[in-house]
């Protein structure tokens, strides 16, 4: 739809076969300017704008009329009472406008004013989720039976690598068997793609071996042994589990979804007696980051381990200990 209007109408008039091939390649290039998941999200938001615009005969779609779009944002804000919905609509329509060769609607002064007003009026206090603590990880291990099930071992392995590797859930989902290498004193986890790796350059996370029952390397090794993971396989590391009268086994194909991993870990948190409402998808990553910060890990290494691109993004994951916070005023106290 979008790649047939605006500049694409002009490009369609080209008769030269060689240039026609370049036009097709250019379309593919433009559609790779954002991640697939982002484009899917933008497409849904853009189609909502299109549906609303088409229901009003005098409202065009592209190029977007700033006054019409400001009215749409007002409608969307009133309907959803969601700041994120308004922001997503603006980002989506702006991106699609640009793909057709038009100026981003987000740059229009009137739309900017409308968006800023809605952002302020729709802002709500955010309840920050708690980070998972080392105590909780110990309780997870202590809760395992002498002969633990594969399901329980899988849940603990996911929790430990998310905590110690500062992994996002979507990174855990994408891990393949061949992405993990176990060495004598550490393991290496290859992150093929992640939220901050837009150009798919890949990254590696190294996690030290401690040899204790709380060792993240040992926890993942136990899962791999019990699940009979083939270290050379390109299949997903964490998959569904089949239960039978002979016990549990890993499915040969498929993967766990983002929501399923969240369900598994929140269930484990609830079983330990904690309120899962206090924790979220970033609580394990945040827990590891908070522990590292409070133990004085150098900022450069800390940031590299978590694959953060900015200071503000990194700092958003850290919950400073009371001792660290009190240290500020302690350094200000005057001696009598």
N, C-alpha and C positions, 0 to 999 in steps of 0.2 A: 504493500500500500504506500508506504513512505518513499521507498526507492523507485517510485514511478512518478513522483511529482517534483516540483522545484527544478533543481539542476539536472535531475535525471530525465526530465522531459526534453531538455536541450541535448543531452547525451544520446538520447534515443534516436535523434535525427541523423546521427552520424552513419554514413553508409560504408565507409572504409572497413573491410573485414578485420584487419589487424587492430584498428582502433576499437572496433566492437568487442574484440577479445579483451582488450585492456579495460573497457567499461565493466565487463563482467568480473574481472579480477579486482577492479576498484570497489565494486559493490561488496565483495567478500572482505576486502581490506577494511572498509568502513565499518562493517558489522563485527570486525574483530577489535574495534577500538575500545570495547568494554568486555568484561567477562561475560560468559554465556548466562550465568545466573543473574547478573545485573540487567542484561538485555531482556530476559524473561520477565523480570520484575517491572522494568520500564514499559514493556509492551502491554502488560496488564493495566498499568496506570494510564498509558496513552489511550488505550481502547476505551477506558471509562470516560476520558475527556471527549473522544470522538462520539461516543454514544450520546453523551449529554449535548454536545454541539449539534449533532444531527437532529435531535429532537426539537431544535429551534431553527426554523427555516432560514432565518437571516444570519445565522452564525456559521462562519466558515471554519475549516479545520487547519489547513496550512495554505499560506502563512497565517500564523495565529494572530488574531486581533488582540492587542494587550488589554483593551477594556473588556472584551468578552471573556478573556482568560481570568482577569481579576474577579469578574462576577462568578466564574466557575470555582475559583478558590474560596470565595465567600460561601458559596453553596456547599462545597465539600467540607469546609471547616464546620459549618453549622450542622451538617448531616452526621459527620463522624466524631466531632469534638476531639480530633486527633491532630496534633502538630505534625507527627511523622507522615500522616496521609497527605497533608498539604505540601510538605517539603518533597515528598516522593513524586507527587503530581508535577510540581515545578521542574524537578530534575529530569523527569521522563519526557515531558513535552519539550523542554529545552533541548535535550539530546536529539530527539526525533526532528525537531526544527533544524538543527545543525546538520543532520544527515541529509536533509533536503536542500541544504545550501542557504538556509535562512539564518538570521541572527537569533541567538539564544533568547527565548522569551524572558529568562531570568534576569537579563541585563536591562530590560525596559524599566525606567524609573517608576512608573505607576505600579507595575507588577511588584517591583522591589518593596514599595511602600506597603502594598496590600499584604505581601508575604510577611514582612516584618511585624505588622500589626497582628496578624493571625498567630505568628509564632509567640508573641508576648501573651496574647489573650488565651491561647490554648495550652500554655505551659503548665505543667503539673509537677508537684514535688515528686522526685524519683526516689524510690526506696532502693538504696544500693544493696545488692546482694552480699552476703557474708563470704569471705574466702574460706575454703576448706583448710583445716589445721592439721599439723603433723599428728596430733592426738587422735584425730578422726581416722587417719590412715592406719595408725596402730590398732585402733578399735576394729577396723575392717579386717585386718589380719587376725586379730585375736578371736574374731567371731567365726572364723573358718573351723570346720570340723577337722578331726584327725585325718579323715578321708574326704576332703572337700570335693564338691561336684565341679564339673567343667564350667558350668554357668557362674558359680561363685568365684572361681579362679580367674575367669575372663573379666568379671566386673572389677576385681581388685587390680588386675594387670592394667586395665584401661585407666583406673583411678590414679595409679602410681605413675604411669608415663605421662598422663595429662598434667599431673602435679609437678613432677621433676623435670619434664621437658617443656613446661609452659605451653602445652599443646592446646589449640582450639579443638572443639568437637569435630568441626568439619575437616580438620587435618587428621584426626584419629580415624574418621570414616574412610578416608582415601588411602590409608596406609596399606601397602601390599606386603606379602610375606618377604619378598626380596628386598624390601626397603630397610630391613633390620639386620645388622651385623653384630654378633656377640664376640667380644675380644676378652683377653685375660683380665683387664682391669676396668673395662668400660664397654658400653655398647654405642653404636652409631645408628641413628634413625634418619633416613633420608626423607626430607619433605619435598615431594615432587612439585607441589603447587600449594599456595595458601593465599589468604586474603590480601596480604601485603606484597605478594610476589606476582604482580600483574603480568610480567613478561615471561613467566614460567622458567626462570633461571634455576630454580631449585635451591635447596639449602640442606644443611646437615645439623642435627642436634646430637651432641655427645653427652652421655649420662654415665657418671662414675659408678663403679661397683663397690659395695661396702661389705658384702659377705654376710650381713645380718639378715634376720627374718623380714626386715623392713627395706631390703635392698630392691630398688626398682628394676635393676637388671635381672636379679633372681626371680622376681615376680613375673616378669615377661617370659623368662626362660621356662618357668614352670608351666605357664599357659601353653607355650609352643610345644612342650613335650607332651602334655596331656591331650592337646588338640592334634598332635601329629602334623604339625605345620611343616611344609616343604619350604626350606629357606630359599630355594631357587624359583619358587612359583611366583607368577605375577598376579595370582588371585588375592583378594582382599585378606588382610591379616585377621580382622575381626568379622566373623560371619555368624549367621544364625546357627542354633544348636538343635539337633534332632534328639529327642528323648525316646528311649525304648526300654524294654524289660532288661536289656543288657547294659543299660546306662546311657550316657550321653556321648554324642560325637558331633564334630563340626560339619556343617553342610559343605559340600564340595565346591559349590558356586555361590555367587551372590555376595551381599555385604549387609552390614547393619546400617540402618538409616540414622541420620542425625537425631531424629526424634526418639528412635529406639535406644540409642546410646544414652540420651538424656533420661529416658524412662528407667533404664537399668541403674544408673548412678543415683538418681533421686530416690529410687526404691531402696538402694543400699543405705543411703543417708537416713531415710525414714526408719529402716529396720534397726539402726543404731540408736534411735530415740530422739533424733533431731527433727526439727520442722523443715521439710523440704521447701516450704515457701520462702525460707530465709536464704536459700541457695539457688544458683542458676547455672546456666551453661558455661559461664566463665569462672565459676567458683574454684575449680581445680587449678586452672592457669593463674588465677589471682592468688590462690593460696601459696603456690610455689614462688610467685613473684614477691609476695609480701614477706615470706620467710627469707628469701635471698636479700631483699633490701634491708631488713632488720638485722641481718647477720653481717652486713657491711660488704657484700659482694661489689667489686668495682663497677661503676656505672657502665663503662664501655662493654665489659663482658656480659653484664646483666642484660643490656639492651640487645646484644648480638644473640644471646641464648634464646631470648623471647621473640626475636625477629621483628622488633618494633622499629618503625621508621622515624618516629617523632618522640620527643620527651613527654608531650602531653598525653599521647596514647599510652606510653609506658606507665606514667604516674597514675593514670586512671585505674590501674589494676592493683595498686599497692595500698594496703591498710597498715599504716605505721603502728608499731607497738606503743603502749602507754609510756614505757621507759624512754623510747626515742622522742616522743612528743614532749615529755617532761624535760628532756635534756636541753631543749631550747631555752626554757625559763631558768633552768639551773645555771646555764652559762651567763645569764643576765643578773643573777642575784649578787647583791653587794655585801661585802664583809663589813661587820660593824667595827 
